[in-house]
Amino acid sequence: MLKIWAKKLFYITLAIVILAVCVNMFLGPHNIAAGGLTGLAIILEEWLGLSRSMIILIGNGLLLIVTFIFLGREVFINTVIGALMLPLIIQVIPQYTLINDTMLSMMVGSAIFGVAVSILYLNNASSGGTAIPPLIFKKHFNLSTSIGLFLTDGVVVLLSLWVFDVDKFFYAIASIFITSAAMNYIENGTNKKKMVYIISDVYEDIAKDIMEGIGRGVTIIPATGAFEKKEKPMLMVTMDTRNYQKLLTIVDERDKEAFMITDTVSDVHGRGFTYESGSV
């Protein structure tokens, strides 16, 4: 248990440091309030002259109550760590313009920001702020955290129009899109597989070559053509994308006229994928 908590604390700390760097060195120096409590802090710092870290600390304190009510004790404990750590690290890390070009700084900072938030979510934690509502939306409404973050951040971005110019407003909108895309890729794109359906008269030979040559199991599905009303077996196989070209070679060598349908799936669970075993 101690080892698990130590590992989780490491990832939470890493993500918080990355977030702080993004705010103080990529987004903040260019007045890009790309949503979240950090974006709100950038707005209020410019508008009212308040301390960026103090705004985050007060805001997180209020939202921790919401976390305990809607997300439970475990997420609350994990969020407490991030919520208290973020304003401290924000205060420690210097506010420095790392990239002078606003567009480039926005793009790099937003992508890295999305990675950091995803690390927190994958560890069932957050940095507090408007990162909390997406967790609530996901738990109670089954809404993707990337979409939830987009909606909550949109409110903060609208507020930036009161303080900054229109250019900064659109930079903030672009930043949200990039952050959401980065989060979506990490949550759904790192485990993409190929699912292939194959119809051929030599389906048995193709199935054998797939199992022996690629090491993946094959499912035989009865299929009936609507025109000829003739039943013909169809193969279904799921594999890593790196093996797809090898599959094409196998099918082409056995039957150049074989009919194939290929789809990309974002996640696969079960024997042979989420844990080691033999053929599926």
Disulfide bonds with the S-S distance in Angstrom:
none
